[in-house]
Amino acid sequence: MKPTKAAPGGHVIRVGIVGCGSVTQVVHVPTLNFMSHLFQVTYLYDVSEEAMKQSQLKIVGNSRPKTAKSIQELCTSSEVDLVMIATSHAFHANQAVLALQAKKHVFVEKPVALTLKDTDRIIEAEKAAGGAKVFIGYMRRYAAAFEDAVKEVGSIGQIRYARVRDIIGPNSVFIDQSGTYSKTFSDYRKEDSEALSTKTRDDIEQALQSELGVAVTEQTEKMWELLSGLGSHDLSAMREILGMPKGVIGCSPCAATGSPFWSAIFQYPNFAVAYESGIDQVARFDASIEIFGDTKTVKVVIDTPFVKGLPTTMVVKDSLPDGSYRESTIRRTYEDPYSLQLKQVYEWVVNGKAPKTSPVDARQDVEILGMLMKAAAK
């Protein structure tokens, strides 16, 4: 479907948002509002009527977006060009397939899905959609500093070692300080809660037992939940900057015993990567990727995405020909990764520029999650 013409020229993409929870309220609605010359929210759907009303009141434009009674209504509307899915991970595949069957482009918040089976369903539905495509929302990979670091790492030569770290405090701390005044609601039906519980349980059994041969326990279930949520960001960025690992040669037992922390060693052809991540109650965001060469180190430093405008930076440490040491911190822009990502979404929908974060690309992250789970199970 062709996006509508903008008043000053170009196109405005009409967006239908599925899911009006905290990420939509804190990130997507404000960012789409700031970019109203490129996007207009025309439809909303959520199992909570109050959540829809909350987001509806926050949308800028000449008219308020409509609220749908079902996902099908939103996906089949002639007033929607792009379906943005920001719901529970377990529902991503079903909702993406519905949108693709309606021949609509689809933006899916990470992770693409919780199982290889559901990921493959999205890939097959995309092939059958007659030109409609899917964009996976890995916004860290669109940060200017991250893209700069990918290029800078290319000048290192032989990589000797790398370190991926992502340890954060409660997201509620950052959300409460974001100035977006988001709200949570509980006016959803019992059958909606039961549907989420059933699908999540089925996904856990499919991912762990059927696909990986890992027993489903309280500990492995918790580890899968944490890795597929926070961990998918790290693993996707690691994969773009370093490539696909050959396997996991070491994994701490802490995650397998129910701790919200984990660490592992990924094996690459000529080097290893130390990966550590976890969630605690300290109000800080400590995320980075650091790559070591013989004469140069490149580090990407990431801050919370829930406070708009906090910069992602690149730190380069190297030795100069005269033997002196240089350390540089580069901040190319204050423009946040979500805004930069939406610009790529626009180029994709309007001009046909293929996204790097496609379902086929994201499938590899589900495979890496499987490597970690198998290593922990041993």
C-alpha positions as CSV (number, residue, x, y, z in Angstrom):
1,M,0.0,0.0,0.0
2,K,1.3,3.4,-1.0
3,P,1.8,5.8,1.9
4,T,-0.2,9.1,1.7
5,K,1.3,12.2,0.3
6,A,2.7,14.7,2.9
7,A,1.6,18.3,2.6
8,P,5.0,19.7,1.8
9,G,6.0,16.9,-0.5
10,G,7.1,13.3,0.0
11,H,5.1,10.7,1.9
12,V,3.6,10.2,5.3
13,I,3.5,6.6,6.5
14,R,0.3,5.8,8.4
15,V,1.1,3.6,11.4
16,G,-1.1,1.2,13.3
17,I,0.4,0.3,16.7
18,V,-0.4,-3.0,18.3
19,G,0.4,-2.9,22.0
20,C,0.1,0.3,24.1
21,G,2.3,-0.6,27.0
22,S,5.3,1.1,28.5
23,V,7.6,0.9,25.4
24,T,4.9,2.4,23.2
25,Q,4.1,5.1,25.7
26,V,7.7,6.0,26.6
27,V,9.5,5.5,23.2
28,H,7.3,4.9,20.1
29,V,4.6,7.5,20.6
30,P,7.0,10.4,21.5
31,T,9.4,9.5,18.7
32,L,6.6,9.2,16.1
33,N,5.2,12.5,17.3
34,F,8.6,14.2,16.9
35,M,8.8,12.8,13.3
36,S,5.2,13.7,12.4
37,H,6.4,15.0,9.0
38,L,7.2,11.3,8.2
39,F,4.8,9.3,10.2
40,Q,1.2,9.6,11.4
41,V,-0.4,7.1,13.9
42,T,-3.8,6.3,12.6
43,Y,-4.8,3.2,14.6
44,L,-4.2,1.7,18.0
45,Y,-4.9,-1.7,19.5
46,D,-4.4,-3.2,22.9
47,V,-6.2,-5.6,25.1
48,S,-6.6,-2.8,27.6
49,E,-9.0,0.0,26.7
50,E,-7.4,2.3,29.1
51,A,-4.0,1.8,27.6
52,M,-5.3,2.6,24.2
53,K,-7.0,5.8,25.5
54,Q,-3.7,6.8,27.2
55,S,-1.7,6.5,24.0
56,Q,-4.5,8.0,21.9
57,L,-4.3,11.2,24.0
58,K,-0.5,11.5,23.5
59,I,-0.7,11.4,19.7
60,V,-0.2,14.7,17.9
61,G,-1.8,15.5,14.5
62,N,-5.0,16.8,13.0
63,S,-7.1,13.9,14.2
64,R,-6.9,11.3,17.0
65,P,-6.0,7.8,15.9
66,K,-8.8,5.3,15.9
67,T,-8.9,2.4,18.4
68,A,-9.5,-1.0,17.0
69,K,-11.6,-3.8,18.5
70,S,-9.3,-6.5,17.1
71,I,-5.9,-6.9,15.5
72,Q,-7.6,-7.9,12.3
73,E,-9.4,-4.6,12.1
74,L,-6.2,-2.7,12.5
75,C,-4.2,-4.8,10.0
76,T,-6.9,-4.7,7.3
77,S,-7.7,-1.0,7.6
78,S,-7.0,1.0,4.4
79,E,-5.7,3.8,6.8
80,V,-2.7,1.7,7.8
81,D,0.5,1.3,5.8
82,L,2.8,0.0,8.5
83,V,1.8,-2.2,11.5
84,M,4.1,-1.6,14.5
85,I,4.0,-4.6,16.9
86,A,5.1,-3.8,20.5
87,T,3.3,-6.6,22.5
88,S,4.5,-9.5,24.5
89,H,7.2,-11.5,22.8
90,A,5.1,-14.6,22.6
91,F,2.5,-12.9,20.3
92,H,5.0,-11.4,17.8
93,A,4.7,-14.2,15.3
94,N,0.9,-14.5,15.2
95,Q,0.5,-10.8,14.9
96,A,3.2,-10.3,12.3
97,V,1.7,-13.1,10.2
98,L,-1.8,-11.5,10.4
99,A,-0.3,-8.2,9.2
100,L,1.7,-9.8,6.4
101,Q,-1.4,-11.7,5.2
102,A,-3.1,-8.2,5.0
103,K,-0.2,-7.2,2.7
104,K,1.1,-4.6,5.3
105,H,4.7,-3.8,6.1
106,V,5.5,-4.8,9.7
107,F,7.8,-3.4,12.3
108,V,8.4,-5.9,15.1
109,E,10.0,-5.0,18.4
110,K,12.9,-7.3,19.3
111,P,13.1,-10.2,19.7
112,V,11.6,-11.4,16.5
113,A,10.1,-14.4,18.3
114,L,10.8,-16.8,21.1
115,T,11.3,-20.0,19.0
116,L,12.9,-20.9,15.7
117,K,9.5,-22.3,14.7
118,D,7.7,-19.0,15.1
119,T,10.6,-17.1,13.5
120,D,10.4,-19.4,10.4
121,R,6.6,-18.7,10.3
122,I,7.3,-15.0,9.9
123,I,10.0,-15.6,7.3
124,E,7.6,-17.8,5.2
125,A,4.7,-15.3,5.6
126,E,7.0,-12.5,4.4
127,K,7.9,-14.6,1.3
128,A,4.2,-15.0,0.6
129,A,3.2,-11.4,1.3
130,G,3.6,-10.1,-2.2
131,G,6.1,-7.3,-1.4
132,A,5.2,-6.6,2.2
133,K,8.3,-6.9,4.4
134,V,9.3,-7.1,8.1
135,F,11.7,-4.8,10.1
136,I,13.0,-6.0,13.5
137,G,13.5,-3.3,16.0
138,Y,17.1,-3.6,17.2
139,M,17.6,0.1,17.7
140,R,21.1,-0.3,19.1
141,R,22.4,-1.4,15.7
142,Y,21.2,2.0,14.2
143,A,23.0,4.2,16.8
144,A,25.5,6.4,15.0
145,A,28.3,5.4,17.3
146,F,27.6,1.8,16.8
147,E,27.7,2.1,13.0
148,D,30.9,4.1,13.4
149,A,32.4,1.4,15.5
150,V,31.6,-1.3,13.0
151,K,33.7,0.7,10.5
152,E,36.5,1.4,13.0
153,V,36.8,-2.3,14.0
154,G,37.5,-3.0,10.3
155,S,40.8,-1.1,10.7
156,I,42.0,-3.1,13.8
157,G,43.4,-6.0,11.7
158,Q,43.5,-9.2,13.8
159,I,41.0,-9.1,16.6
160,R,42.5,-10.6,19.7
161,Y,39.7,-10.4,22.2
162,A,36.3,-8.8,22.8
163,R,34.0,-8.1,25.7
164,V,30.2,-7.6,25.7
165,R,28.6,-6.3,28.8
166,D,25.0,-5.4,29.7
167,I,24.1,-5.0,33.4
168,I,21.2,-2.7,34.2
169,G,19.0,-1.7,37.0
170,P,15.2,-1.6,37.0
171,N,13.7,-0.1,33.8
172,S,11.1,1.5,35.9
173,V,13.8,3.9,37.3
174,F,14.5,5.3,33.9
175,I,10.9,5.3,32.7
176,D,9.8,7.3,35.8
177,Q,12.5,9.9,34.9
178,S,11.8,10.0,31.2
179,G,9.2,12.8,31.4
180,T,6.7,10.7,29.4
181,Y,4.4,10.0,32.4
182,S,3.5,6.5,31.2
183,K,0.8,4.5,33.0
184,T,0.1,0.8,33.5
185,F,-3.4,-0.6,33.5
186,S,-5.1,-3.9,34.4
187,D,-8.5,-3.6,32.6
188,Y,-7.8,-6.7,30.4
189,R,-9.9,-9.8,30.3
190,K,-9.1,-13.0,32.0
191,E,-9.1,-14.9,28.7
192,D,-6.4,-12.5,27.4
193,S,-4.1,-13.2,30.4
194,E,-4.8,-16.9,29.9
195,A,-3.9,-16.7,26.2
196,L,-0.6,-15.1,27.0
197,S,0.2,-17.6,29.7
198,T,-0.6,-20.5,27.4
199,K,1.4,-19.2,24.4
200,T,4.4,-18.4,26.6
201,R,4.3,-21.9,28.1
202,D,4.0,-23.5,24.7
203,D,6.9,-21.3,23.4
204,I,9.1,-22.4,26.3
205,E,8.5,-26.1,25.7
206,Q,9.0,-25.6,21.9
207,A,12.2,-23.6,22.3
208,L,13.8,-25.7,25.1
209,Q,12.5,-29.2,24.8
210,S,11.7,-29.6,21.1
211,E,14.4,-27.4,19.5
212,L,17.3,-27.6,22.0
213,G,16.7,-30.8,24.0
214,V,16.9,-28.8,27.3
215,A,14.7,-29.7,30.2
216,V,12.1,-27.1,31.2
217,T,12.7,-26.1,34.8
218,E,12.0,-22.9,36.7
219,Q,15.7,-22.0,36.2
220,T,16.0,-22.7,32.5
221,E,12.6,-20.9,31.9
222,K,13.9,-17.8,33.7
223,M,17.2,-17.9,31.8
224,W,15.4,-18.1,28.5
225,E,13.2,-15.2,29.4
226,L,16.1,-13.0,30.4
227,L,18.3,-13.9,27.4
228,S,15.5,-13.5,24.9
229,G,14.6,-10.1,26.3
230,L,17.7,-8.1,27.4
231,G,20.2,-10.5,25.9
232,S,18.9,-10.3,22.3
233,H,20.0,-6.7,22.1
234,D,23.6,-7.6,23.0
235,L,23.8,-10.7,20.8
236,S,22.4,-9.0,17.8
237,A,24.9,-6.1,18.1
238,M,27.8,-8.5,18.8
239,R,26.9,-10.5,15.7
240,E,26.9,-7.4,13.4
241,I,30.2,-6.1,14.7
242,L,32.0,-9.5,15.0
243,G,30.1,-12.0,13.0
244,M,28.4,-15.3,14.0
245,P,30.2,-17.2,16.8
246,K,31.2,-20.8,16.3
247,G,29.9,-21.9,19.7
248,V,30.0,-21.4,23.4
249,I,33.1,-22.8,25.2
250,G,32.2,-21.8,28.7
251,C,29.1,-20.7,30.6
252,S,28.8,-19.8,34.3
253,P,26.3,-21.9,36.3
254,C,24.7,-18.8,38.0
255,A,22.0,-18.4,35.4
256,A,21.1,-22.1,35.5
257,T,20.6,-21.8,39.3
258,G,18.1,-19.0,38.9
259,S,20.4,-16.0,39.3
260,P,19.4,-13.0,37.1
261,F,23.1,-12.8,36.0
262,W,25.0,-14.9,33.5
263,S,28.3,-15.0,31.7
264,A,29.7,-17.0,28.9
265,I,32.7,-17.3,26.5
266,F,31.9,-17.3,22.8
267,Q,34.4,-18.9,20.4
268,Y,35.3,-17.2,17.2
269,P,37.8,-18.6,14.6
270,N,40.8,-16.6,16.0
271,F,39.6,-15.0,19.3
272,A,37.1,-15.3,22.1
273,V,34.4,-13.0,23.4
274,A,33.5,-12.7,27.1
275,Y,29.8,-12.0,27.5
276,E,28.3,-10.9,30.8
277,S,24.9,-9.6,31.5
278,G,22.2,-9.3,34.2
279,I,19.6,-7.3,36.0
280,D,19.8,-6.0,39.6
281,Q,18.2,-3.2,41.6
282,V,21.0,-0.6,41.2
283,A,19.8,2.5,39.3
284,R,22.3,2.6,36.5
285,F,22.7,1.3,32.9
286,D,26.1,-0.3,32.2
287,A,26.2,-1.6,28.6
288,S,29.1,-1.7,26.2
289,I,30.9,-3.7,23.5
290,E,34.7,-3.5,23.5
291,I,37.0,-5.0,20.8
292,F,40.8,-5.4,21.3
293,G,43.4,-5.5,18.6
294,D,47.2,-5.3,18.8
295,T,47.5,-1.5,18.6
296,K,43.8,-0.4,18.9
297,T,40.8,-0.9,21.1
298,V,37.3,0.2,20.0
299,K,34.5,0.5,22.6
300,V,30.8,1.3,22.1
301,V,29.2,2.8,25.3
302,I,25.4,2.5,25.5
303,D,23.0,4.3,27.8
304,T,19.4,3.7,28.6
305,P,17.0,4.2,25.7
306,F,14.2,5.3,27.9
307,V,15.7,8.8,28.5
308,K,15.7,10.5,25.1
309,G,18.9,12.2,24.0
310,L,21.4,10.3,26.1
311,P,24.3,9.7,23.7
312,T,25.8,6.5,22.5
313,T,29.5,7.0,22.2
314,M,32.6,5.4,20.6
315,V,35.9,5.3,22.6
316,V,39.0,4.6,20.6
317,K,42.3,3.8,22.3
318,D,45.4,3.4,20.2
319,S,49.2,3.6,19.9
320,L,50.6,6.1,17.5
321,P,53.7,5.6,15.3
322,D,55.9,7.7,17.6
323,G,54.9,5.5,20.6
324,S,52.5,7.9,22.2
325,Y,49.1,6.8,23.5
326,R,45.8,8.4,22.3
327,E,42.3,8.0,23.7
328,S,39.4,9.6,21.9
329,T,35.7,9.7,22.8
330,I,33.5,10.4,19.7
331,R,29.9,11.4,19.9
332,R,28.8,12.0,16.3
333,T,25.3,13.0,17.3
334,Y,22.8,13.4,20.2
335,E,20.1,12.0,17.9
336,D,18.9,8.9,19.7
337,P,18.9,5.3,18.2
338,Y,15.1,5.1,18.0
339,S,14.9,8.2,15.9
340,L,17.8,7.0,13.6
341,Q,16.0,3.6,13.4
342,L,12.8,5.2,12.3
343,K,14.6,7.1,9.6
344,Q,15.7,3.7,8.2
345,V,12.1,2.5,8.6
346,Y,11.0,5.4,6.4
347,E,13.6,4.7,3.8
348,W,12.5,1.0,3.8
349,V,8.8,1.6,3.4
350,V,8.9,4.6,1.0
351,N,12.1,3.9,-1.0
352,G,12.5,0.2,-0.7
353,K,15.8,0.2,1.1
354,A,16.2,-3.3,2.6
355,P,16.7,-3.3,6.4
356,K,19.7,-5.0,7.9
357,T,17.5,-6.2,10.8
358,S,15.3,-8.6,8.8
359,P,13.7,-11.8,10.1
360,V,16.3,-13.9,8.4
361,D,19.0,-11.8,10.1
362,A,17.2,-12.0,13.5
363,R,16.9,-15.8,13.3
364,Q,20.6,-16.0,14.0
365,D,20.1,-14.4,17.4
366,V,17.6,-17.1,18.3
367,E,20.3,-19.6,17.3
368,I,22.9,-17.9,19.6
369,L,20.3,-18.0,22.5
370,G,20.2,-21.8,21.8
371,M,24.0,-22.1,22.1
372,L,23.9,-20.4,25.5
373,M,21.1,-22.5,26.8
374,K,22.8,-25.8,25.7
375,A,26.0,-24.7,27.3
376,A,24.3,-23.8,30.6
377,A,22.4,-27.1,30.6
378,K,25.7,-29.0,30.5
